[in-house]
Amino acid sequence: MAARGAREVRAATIPQGRAVRFEDEPVPGYPLPILPGHTSPGRFERVLRAGGFAVTTELAPPDSADPEEVYKRARVFDGYVDAINATDGSGANCHMSSLAVCALLTRVGYAPIMQISCRDKNRIAIQGDILGGAAMGVCNILCLTGDGVQAGDHPQAKAVFDLDCVSLLAIARTLRDEHHFESGRKISFAPRVFLGAAENPAGLPHAWRPQRLAKKVAAGAQFIQTQYCYDLPLLRTFMDQLEALGLLGKIYILVGVGPLRSAKTAEWMRKNVPGMHVPDALIARLAGAADQAREGRNICIELIQAIREIRGVSGVHVMAYRQEESVPEIVDKSGILHGRSPWYPERDATQFSHRTAS
């Protein structure tokens, strides 16, 4: 599947202006017809294959059973993102499940990306979640190995790790393309999903990271969301290595970005988050600013604009933990949407009323 070719062929199909609709979309928010070469009925895949520069973000699941808390968090991103990641016990901390968050989001038409961590479930439970998520309208899955339990708020928990990211991708692709469980038992209706994985260009050893990504692509990954990338020369080298491996035409890369609240925060992340690299120059810039949080947002905007110009990059993944309200400003000021407005439940009031009444 040649991702670059798909972008070139369909680049002219991205609608212009504020209202973004696809011509074969029956009702905004409903599943779309699956086009040749596509694997899901989702809008996120459509945007990428049509050549759009995609924007995704993360929704931190609440410590609550109230669905309104999920909707309140999602509404912050209305009109600024193409898909919303529902994290799965990020950092090995317990929250509402990714599957439940995605079920709530799809109920009103959002495009969620269901994260699946291998830490907490075996292959029986994971395959069941893939089928269940797809049945509820989940079109995108991000396959993760997951953080160890010692990093979270239940260090006494028993880790599973029956699978890792690569084997999870292979199983998910088998369910979708070959219509059977890993055991060989047939399923009657396959999940129609767009498969993704994570990567960290700044992780050590640097030279191994492109090879690691190649294994994920071979296993079935169609898009990649990276860890935070604050070092542009390092990112450019990473992308050059992917191109040398012939991967840029086979995968959509969304580069991770996010606002740094302060120089102290940046220092802490650099020292305590594995594979996290924040250049000294950025920390010095934050430390010298009168309003460090404002400067952190400015840096994020500048990074997005620079990343937009790197060959092979298909979008950005904006991670703003506990700063989610800053995402609209960052996306807007970066100019990466070029005037288009990704669909959200109440953007088109007439069509939304028709949908809820039917």
DRENGUKOL-69054 format. One record per residue (C-alpha): z, x, y; residue number from 1. Coordinates in Angstrom, 1 decimal, padded with zeros to 4 digits, always signed. Each point is the difference from the previous one (the first is absolute). Example, Ala and Ser with C-alpha at 12.3 -4.5 7.8 and 13.67 -1.06 7.14 Angstrom:
<sites>
<<+007.8 +012.3 -004.5> 1>
<<-000.7 +001.4 +003.4> 2>
</sites>
This chain:
<sites>
<<+000.0 +000.0 +000.0> 1>
<<-001.2 +001.8 +003.2> 2>
<<+002.4 -001.0 +002.7> 3>
<<-001.8 +002.0 +002.7> 4>
<<-003.3 -001.6 -001.0> 5>
<<+001.6 -003.4 +000.2> 6>
<<+001.2 +000.7 +003.5> 7>
<<-003.5 +001.1 +001.1> 8>
<<-001.8 -003.0 -001.5> 9>
<<+002.4 -002.6 +001.4> 10>
<<+001.1 +001.6 +003.2> 11>
<<-001.9 -002.6 +002.1> 12>
<<+001.8 -002.9 -001.7> 13>
<<+003.4 +000.5 +001.8> 14>
<<+000.1 -002.9 +002.5> 15>
<<+000.4 +001.0 +003.6> 16>
<<+002.4 -001.6 +002.6> 17>
<<+003.5 -001.5 -000.4> 18>
<<-000.6 -002.5 -002.8> 19>
<<-000.8 +001.8 -003.2> 20>
<<-001.5 -002.2 -002.7> 21>
<<-002.3 +000.7 -002.9> 22>
<<-003.0 -002.3 -000.3> 23>
<<+000.8 -001.1 -003.5> 24>
<<+003.7 -000.7 +000.8> 25>
<<+000.7 -003.6 -000.7> 26>
<<+003.4 -000.3 +001.8> 27>
<<+001.6 +003.0 +001.7> 28>
<<+002.7 +001.4 -002.2> 29>
<<-001.4 -001.4 -003.3> 30>
<<-001.3 +002.4 -002.6> 31>
<<-003.5 +001.2 +000.7> 32>
<<-002.9 -000.1 -002.5> 33>
<<-000.1 +003.4 -001.8> 34>
<<-003.1 +001.8 +001.0> 35>
<<-002.0 +002.4 -002.3> 36>
<<+001.8 +003.2 -000.3> 37>
<<+003.3 -001.5 +001.2> 38>
<<+003.0 -000.5 -002.3> 39>
<<+002.1 -002.5 +002.0> 40>
<<-000.3 -003.1 +002.1> 41>
<<+002.1 +001.6 +002.7> 42>
<<-000.7 +000.7 +003.7> 43>
<<+001.4 +003.5 -000.2> 44>
<<-002.7 +001.2 -002.4> 45>
<<-002.6 -001.9 +002.0> 46>
<<+000.9 +001.9 +003.2> 47>
<<-000.1 +003.4 -001.6> 48>
<<-003.3 -000.6 -001.8> 49>
<<-001.6 -001.4 +003.2> 50>
<<+000.8 +003.2 +001.8> 51>
<<+002.9 -001.1 +002.0> 52>
<<+002.8 +002.4 +001.0> 53>
<<+002.9 -001.7 -001.8> 54>
<<+003.6 -000.3 +001.1> 55>
<<+002.8 -000.6 -002.4> 56>
<<+003.8 +000.0 +000.5> 57>
<<+003.2 -000.5 -001.9> 58>
<<+002.4 -002.9 -000.1> 59>
<<+003.5 +000.9 -000.9> 60>
<<+001.2 -002.7 -002.4> 61>
<<+003.2 -001.7 +001.1> 62>
<<+003.4 +000.2 -001.6> 63>
<<-000.2 -003.8 -000.3> 64>
<<-001.3 -003.0 -001.9> 65>
<<-001.2 -001.7 +003.1> 66>
<<-003.9 -000.2 +000.1> 67>
<<+000.1 -000.4 +003.8> 68>
<<+001.2 +003.6 +000.3> 69>
<<-003.2 +001.2 -001.7> 70>
<<-002.2 -002.1 +002.3> 71>
<<+001.9 +001.1 +003.1> 72>
<<-000.6 +003.6 -000.9> 73>
<<-003.7 -000.6 -000.8> 74>
<<-000.7 -001.9 +003.3> 75>
<<+000.7 +003.2 +001.9> 76>
<<-003.3 +001.4 -001.3> 77>
<<-002.1 -003.1 +000.7> 78>
<<-003.5 +000.9 +001.2> 79>
<<+000.5 +003.8 -000.3> 80>
<<-000.2 +000.9 -003.7> 81>
<<-002.3 -000.7 -002.9> 82>
<<+002.6 +000.1 -002.8> 83>
<<+003.8 +000.2 -000.3> 84>
<<+001.7 +002.2 -002.6> 85>
<<+003.0 -001.6 -001.7> 86>
<<+002.1 +002.9 -001.1> 87>
<<+001.5 +000.1 -003.5> 88>
<<+003.6 +001.3 +000.2> 89>
<<-001.0 +002.8 +002.5> 90>
<<+002.3 +002.9 -000.2> 91>
<<+001.5 -001.5 -003.1> 92>
<<+001.9 -002.5 +002.2> 93>
<<+000.3 -003.7 -001.1> 94>
<<-001.8 -002.7 +002.1> 95>
<<-002.0 -003.2 -000.7> 96>
<<-002.6 +000.8 -002.6> 97>
<<-003.5 +001.0 +001.0> 98>
<<-001.5 -002.7 -002.3> 99>
<<+002.1 -002.7 +001.8> 100>
<<-000.9 +001.2 +003.5> 101>
<<-003.7 +000.1 -001.0> 102>
<<+000.3 -003.5 -001.4> 103>
<<+001.4 -001.3 +003.3> 104>
<<-002.6 +001.8 +002.0> 105>
<<-002.9 -001.2 -002.0> 106>
<<+001.3 -003.6 +000.3> 107>
<<-000.9 +000.0 +003.7> 108>
<<-003.1 +002.2 -000.2> 109>
<<+001.2 +003.5 +000.8> 110>
<<-001.7 +002.9 -001.9> 111>
<<+002.9 +001.9 -001.7> 112>
<<-000.2 +003.2 -001.9> 113>
<<+002.4 -000.2 -002.9> 114>
<<+001.7 +003.3 -000.7> 115>
<<+001.0 +000.6 -003.6> 116>
<<+002.5 +002.8 -000.7> 117>
<<+000.3 +001.4 -003.5> 118>
<<+003.6 +000.8 +000.5> 119>
<<+001.5 -003.4 -000.9> 120>
<<-002.2 -001.7 -002.6> 121>
<<-001.8 +000.8 -003.2> 122>
<<-003.6 -000.7 -000.8> 123>
<<+000.7 -003.4 -001.3> 124>
<<+001.6 -001.2 +003.2> 125>
<<-002.5 +001.8 +002.2> 126>
<<-003.0 -001.6 -001.7> 127>
<<+001.7 -003.4 +000.3> 128>
<<+000.5 +000.6 +003.7> 129>
<<-003.7 +000.9 +000.5> 130>
<<-001.1 -003.2 -001.6> 131>
<<+002.6 -002.0 +001.9> 132>
<<-000.8 +001.5 +003.3> 133>
<<-003.7 -000.6 -000.5> 134>
<<+000.6 -003.6 -001.0> 135>
<<+001.8 -000.5 +003.3> 136>
<<-002.9 +001.4 +002.1> 137>
<<+001.0 +003.7 +000.2> 138>
<<-003.2 +001.9 +000.4> 139>
<<+001.3 +003.6 +000.6> 140>
<<+002.3 +002.2 -002.1> 141>
<<+001.4 +003.4 +001.0> 142>
<<+001.1 +001.9 -003.1> 143>
<<+003.0 +002.4 +000.5> 144>
<<+002.1 +002.1 -002.3> 145>
<<+003.0 -000.7 +002.2> 146>
<<+003.1 +001.9 +001.3> 147>
<<+002.8 +001.0 -002.4> 148>
<<+003.0 -002.3 -000.1> 149>
<<+002.2 +002.7 +001.3> 150>
<<-001.6 -000.4 +003.4> 151>
<<+001.1 -003.6 +000.5> 152>
<<+002.9 -002.3 +000.2> 153>
<<+000.4 -000.5 -003.8> 154>
<<+000.1 +003.6 -001.3> 155>
<<+001.7 -001.3 -003.2> 156>
<<-003.1 -002.1 -000.9> 157>
<<-002.1 +001.0 -003.0> 158>
<<-003.4 +001.3 +000.9> 159>
<<-002.9 -001.1 -002.1> 160>
<<-003.1 +002.0 +000.9> 161>
<<-001.9 -001.3 -003.1> 162>
<<-003.2 +000.7 +002.0> 163>
<<-001.0 +002.1 +003.0> 164>
<<-002.5 -000.8 +002.7> 165>
<<-003.0 +001.3 -001.9> 166>
<<+000.8 -001.9 -003.3> 167>
<<+000.9 -003.2 +002.1> 168>
<<-003.4 +000.2 +001.7> 169>
<<-001.7 +000.3 -003.4> 170>
<<+001.8 -003.0 -001.4> 171>
<<-000.7 -002.1 +003.1> 172>
<<-003.7 +000.9 -000.2> 173>
<<+000.0 -000.9 -003.7> 174>
<<+001.4 -003.4 +000.7> 175>
<<-002.6 -000.6 +002.7> 176>
<<-003.1 +001.5 -001.5> 177>
<<+000.6 -000.3 -003.8> 178>
<<+002.0 -003.2 +000.0> 179>
<<+002.7 +001.2 -002.4> 180>
<<+003.6 +001.3 +000.1> 181>
<<+000.6 +003.6 -000.9> 182>
<<+000.9 -001.2 -003.5> 183>
<<-003.6 -001.3 -000.4> 184>
<<+000.9 -003.7 +000.1> 185>
<<-002.5 -001.9 +002.0> 186>
<<+000.8 -001.9 +003.2> 187>
<<-001.9 -003.2 +000.9> 188>
<<-000.5 +000.7 +003.7> 189>
<<+000.1 +003.4 +001.6> 190>
<<+001.9 +000.9 +003.2> 191>
<<-002.6 +000.5 +002.8> 192>
<<+001.7 +002.8 +001.9> 193>
<<-000.8 +003.0 +002.2> 194>
<<+002.0 +003.0 -001.3> 195>
<<+001.6 +002.7 +002.1> 196>
<<+002.3 +003.0 -000.2> 197>
<<+001.9 +002.3 +002.4> 198>
<<-000.4 +003.6 +000.8> 199>
<<+001.7 +002.6 +002.2> 200>
<<-002.4 +002.6 +001.6> 201>
<<+003.0 +002.0 +001.2> 202>
<<+001.7 +000.2 -003.4> 203>
<<+000.3 +003.4 -001.7> 204>
<<-001.9 +001.6 -001.4> 205>
<<-002.7 -001.1 +002.5> 206>
<<-002.9 +001.2 -002.2> 207>
<<+001.2 -002.3 -002.9> 208>
<<-000.1 -003.2 +002.1> 209>
<<-003.7 -000.6 -000.1> 210>
<<-000.1 +000.5 -003.8> 211>
<<+002.9 -002.4 -000.3> 212>
<<-001.9 -002.6 +002.0> 213>
<<-003.1 +000.6 -002.2> 214>
<<+002.0 -001.0 -003.1> 215>
<<+001.0 -003.3 +001.7> 216>
<<-003.6 -000.7 +000.9> 217>
<<-001.0 +000.7 -003.6> 218>
<<+002.7 -002.4 -001.2> 219>
<<-001.2 -002.8 +002.2> 220>
<<+001.2 +000.4 +003.6> 221>
<<-002.3 -001.5 +002.5> 222>
<<+002.0 +000.6 +003.2> 223>
<<+002.7 +002.5 +001.0> 224>
<<+002.8 -000.3 +002.5> 225>
<<+001.5 +003.3 +000.9> 226>
<<+003.5 +001.1 +001.0> 227>
<<+000.6 +000.7 +003.7> 228>
<<-002.6 +002.5 +001.4> 229>
<<+001.2 +001.7 +003.2> 230>
<<-001.9 +003.3 -000.6> 231>
<<-003.7 -000.6 +000.8> 232>
<<-001.3 +003.4 -001.0> 233>
<<+001.7 -000.5 -003.4> 234>
<<-001.5 -003.5 -000.3> 235>
<<-003.5 +001.3 +000.8> 236>
<<+000.3 +002.7 -002.6> 237>
<<+001.1 -002.6 -002.6> 238>
<<-003.0 -002.2 +000.9> 239>
<<-002.4 +003.0 -000.3> 240>
<<+001.4 +000.7 -003.4> 241>
<<-000.6 -003.6 -001.1> 242>
<<-003.5 +000.2 +001.2> 243>
<<-000.6 +003.2 -001.9> 244>
<<+001.2 -001.8 -003.1> 245>
<<-002.5 -002.8 +000.6> 246>
<<+002.8 -002.6 +000.5> 247>
<<-000.8 -001.3 +003.5> 248>
<<-002.7 -002.3 -001.3> 249>
<<+002.3 -001.4 -002.7> 250>
<<+003.2 -000.9 +001.8> 251>
<<+001.2 -001.6 +003.3> 252>
<<+002.7 +002.2 +001.7> 253>
<<+002.5 -001.6 +002.3> 254>
<<+002.1 +002.6 +001.8> 255>
<<+003.7 -000.6 +000.5> 256>
<<+001.3 +000.1 +003.5> 257>
<<+003.1 -001.2 +001.8> 258>
<<+002.0 +000.3 +003.2> 259>
<<+002.8 +002.6 +000.1> 260>
<<+003.0 -001.4 +001.8> 261>
<<+001.4 +003.4 +001.1> 262>
<<-000.1 +003.7 -000.5> 263>
<<+003.2 -000.4 -002.0> 264>
<<-001.7 -002.5 -002.3> 265>
<<-003.0 +002.2 -000.5> 266>
<<+002.3 +003.0 -000.9> 267>
<<+001.9 -002.2 -002.5> 268>
<<-003.2 -001.2 -001.6> 269>
<<-001.4 +003.5 -000.2> 270>
<<+003.1 +001.3 -001.8> 271>
<<+000.8 -003.0 -002.2> 272>
<<-003.2 -001.8 -001.0> 273>
<<-001.8 +001.9 -002.7> 274>
<<-003.5 +001.0 +001.0> 275>
<<+000.5 -001.0 +003.6> 276>
<<-001.4 +002.4 +002.6> 277>
<<+000.4 -000.4 +003.8> 278>
<<-001.4 +002.9 +002.0> 279>
<<+002.4 +001.9 +002.4> 280>
<<-002.2 -000.9 +002.9> 281>
<<+000.5 -003.8 -000.5> 282>
<<+003.7 +000.4 -000.3> 283>
<<+000.1 +002.1 +003.2> 284>
<<-002.1 -002.6 +001.8> 285>
<<+002.4 -002.8 -001.1> 286>
<<+003.0 +002.1 +001.0> 287>
<<-001.4 +000.5 +003.5> 288>
<<-000.8 -003.6 +000.7> 289>
<<+002.2 -002.2 +002.2> 290>
<<-000.6 -002.9 -002.3> 291>
<<-000.4 +001.4 -003.5> 292>
<<-000.7 -003.3 -001.7> 293>
<<-002.8 -000.7 +002.5> 294>
<<-001.4 +003.5 -000.6> 295>
<<+000.2 -000.6 -003.7> 296>
<<-002.2 -003.0 +000.3> 297>
<<-002.4 +001.9 +002.3> 298>
<<-000.3 +002.8 -002.7> 299>
<<-000.7 -002.6 -002.6> 300>
<<-002.8 -001.6 +002.1> 301>
<<-001.6 +003.4 +000.6> 302>
<<+000.2 +000.9 -003.7> 303>
<<-001.7 -003.3 -000.9> 304>
<<-002.8 +000.7 +002.5> 305>
<<-000.5 +003.5 -001.4> 306>
<<+000.2 -001.1 -003.6> 307>
<<-002.7 -002.6 +000.7> 308>
<<-002.5 +002.8 +000.6> 309>
<<+000.7 +001.9 -003.3> 310>
<<-002.8 -000.3 -002.5> 311>
<<+000.9 -002.1 -003.0> 312>
<<+002.9 -001.9 +001.5> 313>
<<-000.3 -003.7 -000.4> 314>
<<+003.1 -001.2 +001.8> 315>
<<+003.7 +000.6 +000.8> 316>
<<+003.2 -001.2 -001.7> 317>
<<+002.5 -000.5 +002.8> 318>
<<+003.6 +000.4 -001.2> 319>
<<+002.6 -000.9 +002.6> 320>
<<+003.2 -000.5 -001.8> 321>
<<+002.5 -001.8 +002.2> 322>
<<-002.6 +000.3 +002.8> 323>
<<-002.4 -002.7 -001.3> 324>
<<-000.2 -001.7 +003.4> 325>
<<-001.8 +003.2 +001.2> 326>
<<-002.9 -000.5 -002.3> 327>
<<-002.0 -002.4 +002.1> 328>
<<+000.3 +002.3 +003.1> 329>
<<-001.0 +003.1 -002.0> 330>
<<-003.0 -001.7 -001.6> 331>
<<-001.1 -001.6 +003.3> 332>
<<+000.3 +003.1 +002.1> 333>
<<-001.8 +002.2 -002.6> 334>
<<-003.0 -002.3 +000.3> 335>
<<-000.9 +000.3 -003.7> 336>
<<-000.7 -003.6 -000.6> 337>
<<-002.8 +000.0 +002.6> 338>
<<+000.8 -003.5 +001.1> 339>
<<+000.1 -001.7 -003.4> 340>
<<+003.0 -002.1 -001.0> 341>
<<+001.0 +000.1 -003.6> 342>
<<+000.7 -003.5 -001.3> 343>
<<+003.6 -001.4 +000.0> 344>
<<+001.3 -003.5 -000.9> 345>
<<+000.0 -001.6 +003.4> 346>
<<-002.8 +001.8 +001.7> 347>
<<-002.4 -002.9 -000.4> 348>
<<+002.2 -003.1 +000.5> 349>
<<-002.6 -002.5 -001.0> 350>
<<-000.8 +001.7 -003.3> 351>
<<+003.6 +000.6 -000.7> 352>
<<+000.8 -003.7 +000.5> 353>
<<-002.8 -000.9 -002.3> 354>
<<+001.3 +002.4 -002.6> 355>
<<+003.6 -001.2 +000.0> 356>
<<-001.1 -003.7 -000.1> 357>
<<-002.3 +000.5 -003.0> 358>
</sites>
